[in-house]
């Protein structure tokens, strides 16, 4: 068996918090325990929110954590041609279509639909599944948007995709820390249909998270994806894309989450306590590990 390759892939659109610290340290510990490598990938597709200053701060935080990085740092902003090639391959298979509904239009459609007492289906993240342009737009409206400079998203036709790869996809789920790292895996059945037609790219964005992450992991030779449990369900989508694109399947490991006092997942956009703020308040390495349950 080849040496395992782990990665930590944060976005420099805010400062790292305790949840990032847990993920980074668990990846490092796993790579050491299994005699593997630890890689860093900067997920900076969003060139508006991701800045060089925030990236520099992030690297400084990782250095303070004592995170050793094997090999060069990869940035998504340098990989746009690879995403374009993957997207074109899916388009050649007839699996991609432009979708013109805005978030506000989807929200309004779902609200009107549920006003009648019915429930519109949600994806595993709780967002309404895409209803399709024809459910909201008239043929004239759709023709006007498609022939104009209107914003759009490129979505995966999930029904057609599953018809190609089959609906019996699985992945092997492994333990994320401690003795569980060495335990036997269990097979997990993918449920990509629950996501509906996921976004692969936007007019002004070359790839969504779903598309970029499978392309990046394959290009970097990542064998073990160790990430938070909040991404467990998304693995179903990633398995479909891996099958369609002929990409290798890594071993998946989903770790526990660090939650805020109100029970929600920590978030940059909610300005949850950053590592920099905790450091400024005098938190040391031993205190950090206690907070993280390490």
Secondary structure, 3 states (H helix, E strand, C coil): CCCCEEEECCCCCCCCEHHHHHHHHHHHHHHHHCCCEEEEEECCCCCCCCCHHHHHHHHHHHHHHCCCCCCCCEEHHHCHHHHHHHHHHHHHCCCEEEECCCHHHHHHHHHHHHCCCCCCCECCCCCECCCCHHHCCCHHHHHHHHCCCCCCEEEECHHHHHHHHCCCCEEEEECCCHHHHHCCCEEEECCHHHHCCCEEEECCECCCHHHHHHHHHHHCCCCEEEEEHHHCCCHHHHHHHHHHHCCCCCEEEEECCCECCCCCECCCCCCCCEHHHHHHCCCCHHHHHHHHCC
